[in-house]
Amino acid sequence: MTALSDWSASLASLEARGFFVLDDMLGDSACAELIQDFDERRRQGQFQDAGVGASADVQRKIRKSELIWLEPENPPMKARPFIDTMQDLKNLLNRNFYMGLNEWEAFYSVYRPGSFYRRHVDNFKGKNNRIITFILYLNQNWQRPKGGELRIYWDPRKANPSSGKNHPSAVPDSMQETLPSSGNDTMIWQECFLDIEPVAGRLVVFHAPEIEHEVLPCHADRYCITGWLRR
């Protein structure tokens, strides 16, 4: 398990771009044990189809995956070291950024072949209490043809999506800029995105209210623990 004291660069990325990616959060054996726990619970019929929005309605054109919500007072034994670290991260974020985070929620998530989740943000309409999203991937020997990448989008006009502060070399609000030195040519600023492969032990953390993201179609079983730090 990566020590929080080693996360200074990750926190700087969270502040600057609204997200960070940290590899080797868990070792291979710990990831394998969690996958065994996932599979045993699936054999017991504990997983359910994932829903969309506050009503949690199943909408397969938007989201196709399976999940088990974790009990905050009694998370699975094999998940507790990771959940404890997310609690420590909550405290670290509060100390560094005064976020006022006070609780967490999380679930086991499995994407089977053919599963996906269309572009969205991690807050319900009219609610904004999910502040930080965290995702821990467990998939060993993951290769690009298996798909299932997390695609993160962000606005190049902003250095920090959470603060809304413009980058010092600010992109104009119109997303269009005239270049006088180039014969009045027009440059069109475009949206940025990053595809993150769901490899074992990789942790992704981002600002829940602002960062749009999606799960690209999967061609193999894809395991992760997903959750939020909340106010």
N, C-alpha and C positions, 0 to 999 in steps of 0.2 A: 504494500500500500504506500503510495507516494505521500511524503510528509507535507503538511501544510506550509511549513517553513520554506519549501522549495517552490512555492507558487507565485513568487513575486512577478515573474514575467507573464504568467497567466492572468493575474489581476490587472496588470498594465494593459493587456490585450482586451480584457473585458471593459475596461474604462475607455479605451481608444476606439474599439470597433464594435463593442456590444456583445462579443462572444470570445471564447477561447477553446482550444482543443489540447487535451493533455493525454499523452500516451503512457502506457504501463501503469495505469491506476491500480489495476489488479493483475496478479500473475496468472499464468496459464492454468495452474491447478485450481485456483479459486474460481476462475471462470468456468472450468469444466464441472466443478461441484455445483455451481449455480445452475448450469444447464441441466444437470441431473435432477435438481430440485424442480425446475420448470417441467421437465418431461414427466416426472412422477406425479405432479399436480395435474398435468393434462390427462394422464391415464385415469386419475380419480375424478375427472370431469369438472375441475374447479375453474377452468378458463371459460370466459364468455366472449361473445363478439363485442368488439369495441364500438362505442357509440360516438355521436358528434353533438357538440353544443351542450347547453345546460340541461336539456331534456335527455341527453345520452341516447337519442334515437339511433338505431343502426341504419346507416346510409351507405350502402356498398359502392355507390358511384363516387363517394368522397373518401371513405376510409374503409379499409378491409384489413383487419388484424384481430388478434385475440389478446385478452388481458385478464389479470387478477389484481384487484386493488389490495394493497398491503395495509394491515391494521397498524395505525400509529403507535398504539400501546403494546403491540406484540408482533413486530415484523418477523418474517421467517429467520430462523437461526443463521442460515448461511448468508443472508443479506445484511445482517446486523453490522458487521465491520464497515461495510460501505455506507450504510445509513448513518452510523456514528460519525464517519468522516464528513458526510454532507451536513450533519449538525455542526461540526467544527467549522466547515466552510461558511455556514450561516453566521456563526459568531465572528469569523474573520471579516466577512463582508460588512457586517454591522459596525465593526471597529474601524474599518478603512473608509467606508462610504456612507455610514449612517443610514442604512436602508430600512431599519425598523422591522427586520424579518423576525417572525416569532414561531413559525410552525412549518411542517413539511407534509407533503402527500406524495405517494409514489405507487407504481404498479409494475408487475412483471408484464412484459409485452413480447408477443411472438408474431412475426410476420411469416406466413407460409408462402410457398411459391404462388405467384400471381397477386400477392397482397401489395398495398400501397397506401399512402395518405396524401391527398391533394394539398396544395398550398394553403396555409392557414397561419394564424397566430394563436398562442396558448392562453387566451383569456376569453371568457364568455362575453357577449355583448352586454354592455352596461355594468360589467364587473372588471376590476383591475387588481385583484388581490394576489394573483400569481405573479411574482416579481422576477424570479430566477428559475429558468428551466435547467434541469440536469439530465443527461442521458449517459448511461454506462453500457457499452457494448461488450458482448461475451463471445462473439463468433470466432472460433479458432480456424486457422487455415483459410481465411476469407480471401477470395480472389475476385477481381473486377467483374468477370462474367456472371457472378452470382447476383449483381445488382444491389438494390436496397440502400444506396447511398442516401445520406441526409444532405439535402440541398438547402443551404442557408442563403437568403437574399438580404442585401442591405443597400441603403441609399448612399451613393458616393458623395452627396452633398454634406453628409454629416460624419464627423469623426466619432461622436458618441451618440448612438440612437436614443439612449435613455435621457440624456441631458438636453438634446435638441440643439446643442451648440454647433455652429458651423466650423468646418475645418479651416485653418488659417488660409489655405489656398482655396477658398470657398467656390464651389460650383454655383452658378446663378440659379435662382429659384425656377427659372423657366426651363432649366436643363439644356439651354441653348446658349452658345457664346459666339460672338463675332470676333474674328482674328484679323485686326486691321493690318498687321504686318504681312499677312498672307493674301492680300488683295480682297479683303472683306469676306474671306471664306467663313463658313459657319461650321462650328464644331458641335455635335450633338452628344451630350453626356448620356451614358447608358447605365442601366441597372447592373449591379454587380451580384454575382453569386459564387458560392464555393461548394463543391461536392465533396463530402466527407465519407470515406469508406468506413463501414461498421466493423472494425477489426477488434479482436479481443483485448480487453483492458483499456480501451480508449474512452476517455470522458470528454463530453461536450457540454459546455455551460454557456447560456446566453440569456439576454434580457427577454423575458416572456412577453411583455406587452407590445414590443415594437418589432422584434425580429420575425419576419415571415420565413416559413420553411416548409419543406415537404419531404416525404419519404418516397424515393423513386421505386418503380416496380421491382419486386424481389423475385429471384429465380431459384432460391434455396431458403431453407429455414433461417430466420434472422431473430436473434435473441437480444433483449436489452432490458435494463431497468430504467424507467423514465419517471421523472417526478418534478416537483416544484418546491421552492422555498417561498413562503407566503407571508403576507402581513395579516 
